[in-house]
Amino acid sequence: MKAPARTTLRDLPDGTYIELVASLCGTRTPAVIMTVMFLTVGLLTVRASHDGLLACLTGMGAVASAARLAVLIQGRRRPDTADMSLAVARRFERRFALTYWAFAAVFGMFAARVFALPLAEWQMPMGILVVGYAAGAASMIALRPRILVVSLLLAVAPPSGVLLFRDDAGAFVSALILLALLAGGLRSVAQQYRSQSVKTTTRQASARQAMTDPLTGLGNRLALVRAFETHATYAAPGGIAFHYVDLDDFKPVNDRFGHLVGDRLLCLVADRLEACRHPGDVVVRLGGDEFVMVQVDASRDGDVERQTAAIAQALNGPYAIDGVSVVVGASVGSSRYAGPGQTMEALLAAADDALRQDKAARKGHGRHRGAGVDPAVAAGLDAGPRVSDALQDEEARARFLIDGIAKAIWESAPDGLIETDSPSWRAYTGQSYDDWKGYGWLTAIHPDDRLATVQKWRDTVQGQQSVDAEYRLRGHDGTYRWMGVHAVPLRDDSGRIVKWFGINIDIEDRKQAELAGFATADGAPMLKIASG
């Protein structure tokens, strides 16, 4: 069996590298403590020895510490890794490394000088300070091993060298202990770095999947929330903008040519939107044929109008799909960020209002055309499988039976995207239809349950089998309750899935009983014994 490849310093995904670098921002408090202890020992040893070199090294250490703290304070202004680009992360790491190495070098020379002078009463405090520095560095910057290794060598090697060559058995043993601790610490750091890198990469891959539309590869509503939170935090009023895109008469494409052609069309639309965006802009698919582009640089007059025109020009045209030229139009509504008081939902609603105005104007001027295709190719395509009357009757009976016991009943498209409204879901969660559609429903699920839920749902859709799941759902009052979820595929006479039908049933009482160590069997309480 081939051994798994080891994670090295040069093969990290960008997201993993950025997160590991961002972890350095959390070292400010230890840096302050180390600075205070260093200056305290430095001033007291200078006072006791009247040594000019010690005084010079103490001053240099103070300057290096101040520079290191300045870099950390600047880095803390962007605590979220989503705010840190690859270039910013590299620049921050370089500055952090230089200031950290500078202090380590001064500290190592300072410790060596203290051990070289006849200051018996300060030997033990200095030894404790050296060990404390090494232990603190190993615990705080282990995820950037290159910085750590150089720092430890600069800080520990000089005092160890002085102790080794002193004519003192105790000093010799102390030096060996320091070097042994250094070697063991470096090995432990390497193992910790590899383990944490793998975990971070895996977690980020799962997070990206949860925020990715499975059909087009664009972001989904969760990605839109992340983009807004990231850019709106630092944007001035008007600094960013939403461009809301809706295809005109997309449903006839599905009805006439089938969902496969419709899916191909959505992917082509996504490609054109990606081609329109500027660096830093984010494109997401909300669901169905609705997309949003987040323009992150909309501060200058005319920026939004030019981008709106570019999107409309790119999307309003024929699309070649398997030799068929499909013609659809696209309406675009845009809105600029009003400032810190405006929520994402308000900005999206403003863009939606502009979208509906554009759609009405296009209809009024005759520019809103239905989906078209070459008539010769279209011949014979109109006939297709339809949902049987028996299936419709069965669905109606099922709705009647479960409406009284379910907290929510819902439907999704064959690809798993929510397109059909669910009044019961909206009544329970307080979400609007725009919030709920696509993969927006995930925002009502407890954050700890989202990744597992979206992965199970995607596996279910791909496997085309019914599913039972459990997750915590947020009600309109903000309270999370456990829900049991059951979803089944509904098929037409040919066996093709035409939709998914699902229900949510409140199981909060049962889950609380399980968490408390009890379960219910045949109506009698039974203690649930944990194994292991």
Phi, psi and omega in degrees: 000136181286132180291142179295144180292143179274147175285126178247176183291344189250358184244022180282139169298153184304316182297320178294315179300315181297318181293321179294321177293319180299335179297338179293336181295340182274010183261013185294312182299312175301325179295320178296315180299316180296321179298316180297315181294319180298313181295323179297309179296321181298312181295320181290321179289325176296319178296322182284329187254336186055036182270125182293322180294319177298319179297319179295316180293324177297317178295318178296322177296322178296318179295316180297320178295318179298319178295319179296318179293324178297318177296318180293320179296320177295321179292329181291347178291342177233076186286339183271130181298337178293339180275353188252116177281170180298317180296318179296319180297316180295319180295317179297317181296321179298315180295319178298314182298315182298315181289325179292317178294323180299314179294320180299320180295315179296317181298317179298317178292323178297313180297319179298320180294319178299317180291335181279336181274156178280068180242074187301322184288345181254002180293312181294312178302322180292321178297318178298321181294322178296314179296319179297320178297314182297316180294318180295317179296318181296327182276332187264329184237026180297335182282354171237077190298329180296317178296318184294313184299313180297319181297315181294320178296317180294325185273327188260325185298313181300310179294327177295320179297318179297316181294325181297324187261009173278145180279066186207118182297320180297319179295320179299315179295319178300320179296317179297321179296317178299315181292323178294317177298322179296314180296315179296321179295320180295321178294317179297321180296319180299317179294317180297320180296314180296317180296313182292325179297317179296315180298317181295317179297317179296315180296319180292324177296319178294319179295319177298320180296321180294336182255017183243134174287121187293337182278307188264343185082358175284176172288165175247197183297325177298322177293326177295317177300316180296316181296318180294314181298325181290311189272329181289336181300323185249000184275141172281164176308130183082001185286332177232166181213151173255134171245110183267124184242134177222128178286143178274125176057049176285326183303320177300334177296313177297317183294325187271321187246352180099163185290332179296316177295319177300318178296318178298321179297316179298323178293322178292322175298317179300319179298319180292323177295319178299322180291335181278335189286153175267164178306130181095338178292155182235133178244130179229157172252120180284329184150152179058234181251029181249132182229159174224134171251128175265113178267115189271349177234087182235030187281334183270148179300134178091348180299314183292317181297319180294321180291321177301314180296322180294320179296313181298319181293322182289324187270333183275090181182174182287151177237124180272116182230109179051046177081358179255131178265102181266129182246119174227156175258173179216134175257145184229131174236134186234149179210138179266149180295129184274343181135181186305334182282351183264128178276167177298319180298321179292319178295320179293321178295322178296319177293324178295320176299316178295325178297314181295326176294319178294320180295318178295320179294321179295320177295320182295330181261009175075017180266356182265098184255148175288170181296134182236164179199159175302121184304326181294324179283326184289341184299130178085355182273346185288333182279127181204169180294142181234156177295130184287157177298324180297321179296318179296319178296318180298318180296319180296318178296319180297318179299318182296320184287323187264349184299331183278344184247341184269143173286329180207142170237145188207166177229156172221162176291167180304331181274005177092354179280142178278122177234331183272136181294149175229095179302325181291321176296315181294324179293323181284314187271338185082003178287148170279171178298319179298323178291329189273327191289168184067237172249018180296335180301337180297334182290344177270355180266146181306135182307326181288343183256354190292312184299313181295323182293312182293325178293318180293322180294319179294320177297323179295313180297319179293321180280346176058038178234159179294163185215147170239134182212168177224138173202166178268127184247135180276126176279175182295342178270003179088000181269135177269136175227147179290136178236137168267130186242133176228126181228139180228147176278137174257129187243155176272188184297335181272357181092001180280135178290127179254340177189167172249144180236129184222158178226151174241125180241134181291121178236025184303314182298317180295317180295321179295323176296319178295317180295330179278357178098009180239151172226165181245129178227120180056033176082356181255137178294138181223130180290130179267114184267125179279133179274159177083000000 
